[in-house]
Amino acid sequence: MPDRDTTVLADPVAASLSGPHAHLARRHGRAASYLAEVASFSTVTAHPEPGAWDDLVELLGVDAFADLFSCPALPPAHWVPEFTLDGHQFVHTGRTPALPRTAAEVVELGPADVPEMLDLVERTRPGPFRPRTRELGTYLGIRENGALVAMAGERLRPPGWTEISAVCTAPEARGRGHAATLVTTLVHHITARHDHPSSTPPPPTPRPSPSTNASASPTTPTSPSAATARPERRDRRGSGARHTPVGGILCRSGPLRSPEDRTFLSDTRT
């Protein structure tokens, strides 16, 4: 196991927003969220009073979407779960791996690269990525013939930890070890500032690639579930919740607008 406290991983969004990412936070009462162009993650206090969920709805606004990933708080009883999804959180526990031998050049991505980053995300679908997501941390990329074909970066930053996320490779560039190169390089960046790397891959949980020579282990799981809910409000704003084995919640307010936006919760009293 890692040589530091893992309890902050139980609520990494709150820990990040009150720590390294405080400058990227927006708040209302007992609810907090990232700025909308940065990330969808939101949180409420660990043991919220009923009004905290109203604060969350007020913060998100009508037709907004937020992900209370790993939030330990549960939605009110009338938010009925309708969707479940397993997930696992991994933490790096081994020595810093050697960088793979490759001719690919790793470059740090900046503001000028955002259009290409968004295009790569659109083609590969590694997970939520917004115009200012790169402000969460370091993002690295690999180019071929001038075009961005692979990327990986840092997401949540609870004290002592850095989550590796947005790992993606264009279909035409796969099988060349780009992901292993980028992830291993990020591990070097993260451990150099005395943080531990972590990752929360989507199900089914992929096994760590032998080529990275990295050691990872899941943290203690909690019961997996994912759900959406609509709180009892006369204006019929909705919110949803998702739980993973690391205790995540997915929330939305308002109607769905695209196939990506899945409805998970419904108001049983309307």
N, C-alpha and C positions, 0 to 999 in steps of 0.2 A: 504494500500500500504506500501511497505518497507520504512524504515526511511533513505534511502540513494539514491543517484543519480542512475537512471536506464539508463541514456543515453549511458553508456559504453556498454550496452547490445546490442546496435544497430550495433556494430562492435566488437564483443568479441574476434575474432581472432587477429585483429590488436592490441587491448588493451592488450591481453595476451602476444603476441610476443614482445611488447615493454615494458612489465612489468615483472611479475613473471616468464614468460617462455622465456625471452630474450636469455637465454643460450641454448635454444632448437631451435633457429631460424636460417634460412639461408635466404640471401637477394640478390637481384639483382636489381639495380636501384630503381624503385618505387614499386617493388613487394617483398613480403616476404612470407615465408612458414615455416612450421615445418620441421625439419630434417626428411628425408624420412622414417626412421625406427621408428619414433615416432608417426606421424600423417600425414594425407593428407591435412589438412587445409592450405589454402593460402589466401592472401589478396593483394589488391592494394590500393593506396591512395583513400580517400573518393570521391574526385573530380578529377579523373585521366585525364591526357592528353592522346591522342591516343597512344603515345609511351609506356605508362605504361603497356598496354596489351602485347606489344612485350617483355617488361621486364619479364612479367609473363611467356610467352612461353619459353623464354630463361632460366628462372629459373627452370621450370618444366622439360624441356628437351623432347626429342622425346619419345613417348609412356609412358609418365608419367601421373599421375592422381592427381588432387588436388580438394579440396572442399572449395570454398569460402563461407563458411557457415556464414550467416548473414552479408555478405559484402554489404555495402550500394551502392557501385559503380555498374553500369550497363555495360554489355559488349557492344562493338561497334554495330552499327546498322546492319552490315552485319552478325552478329552472330544471327541466326534465332532460336527462341525458338521452340522446338518440343516436350517438355515433361513438364508436370506440376504436382506438388505435394503439398498438403496442409501440414502445420505444425504449431505448437504452442510452444511458450516459456513460461515456468512456473517459478515463483519465490516464495520462501517460505516467508509467511507473518505472520505466527502465532508464538506462543511460541514454544520453543524447546520441541518436543514431548518426552514422557516417553519411555524408551527402552522397547520393548515387552518382556514379560516373556517367555523365551525359554531356553531349555537345550542346544541349539546349541552354540558352542564356536566360536566366531568371532576372526579371526587371521589376522594380517597384512601380505600382500603378498610381497615378495621380488624377487630379481633376480633369485634365485633358483626355484621359482614357475612359471616362465614364460612359460616353455613347457606345464604345466597343464593349465595355463590360456589360452594359444592359443588353446589348445584342447577343452576346455569348450566353447570358443567363436566359434570354428568351428562347434560344435554340436548344439549351441543355437542361433547363428546369432543375437546378440544384436546390431551389428553395426560395423563399422571399428575398428580394433584392430591390432596393429603391434607389433613386438618384443620388442620395447622400449616404447610402449604406457604407461606402468606403471610409467614411469618417469614424467608424467604430474602431478602426485599427489599421494595421498594415495589410495591404493587399498586394500580392505578387502575381505576375503573369509570365507567360511564355509566348513568344511570337514566332511565326513561320512566314517567311516572305513578307514580313511587315504586318501581318494580320494577327490579332490576338486569338490564340487557339486554346489556351488553358489558363486557369485562374484559381486562386485559393486565398483566403484572408482570415482576419480575426473578427469575432463577433462579440459575444458577451465577455465582460471583464470583471467578474467578482474578485475581490481582493485575493491576490495570490494565484489567480487562475486566468487563463485566456482560452476561449473556445475557438477552435479552428472550424471554419464554415465556408460555404460557397465554393466548394471544391468541384470544378467542372472542366471538361475537355470537349472541344468540338468533335463531332462524329468523325470528321476526316482526319483527325490528329490522334485518335485513340490507339492504344497499344504501344506507345512509345515511352511510357514511364513518366509522362509529364506530371501526373497527379502525385506520384511518389516523390518526385523532385521538389514540387512546390510544398507539399505537406512537411517533408523533412527539413526544408529550408526554413519554414515557419517555426518548426520545433526549435531550431537553432536560435531564431530571433527571440522566441518566447523565453527559453531557458536562459538566454544571455541577460535578460532583465530580472532573472530569478523568479519568474512565474512558472507554473505548471501548465502544460497543454491539456485541454479537454476537447471532447467532441460529442455531438449528439446526432449520429447518423439516422436517417429515416429507416423504418422497417422495410424489408427484413434487414437486421443489423449486419453489415458487411464485416468480414473478418479483416484484421489489419494485414496489409500487404507484406509478404515476406521481404520484398525489395526495400522496404523502408527501415528494416531492422529495428523497428520501434516496438515497445512493449506497452500494451494497454489493457485495462481491466474495467469491467462495469462497476459502478458504485452500487451500494445497496438499493435494490429496486423497491418501489412501492407499487400499489395496485394500478394497473394500466386502465385508462379509460379516456375517451374523448367525447365531448358533448357540446351542443350549442343550446342556448336558452334565451327566452324572451322574458325579462322581468315584468312584473305587473305594473304597468304605467299606462295612463289614459292616452298618451300620445303614441303608444304602441311602438316605442323604440325597442329594438331587440339586442340581446347580447348572447354570446355563446361561450362554451367552456370545453376544453379538452384536457384530459389527463394522460400522461405517459407514465412509465415506471419511475420517472423522476418528477412526477407531479405537475405536469403542464396543464394549462387551460387556454383554450382558444376562444376569443370573444368577437362578436360582431354586433353592430347596431345598424338597423335599417334593412332594406330589401337587398337581395342578391343581384349582382349585375353581370357576372361572368361565370363560366363553368368552374373556374378555380375556387370561387367563393361558395363553399358548401354550407348548407344550413345544418346546424347541429342541435339547436335548442328550440323549444316552442313553449308558449304560455298555455298552460292547461286550464286557465281560469277565464278564457275569452271565447 
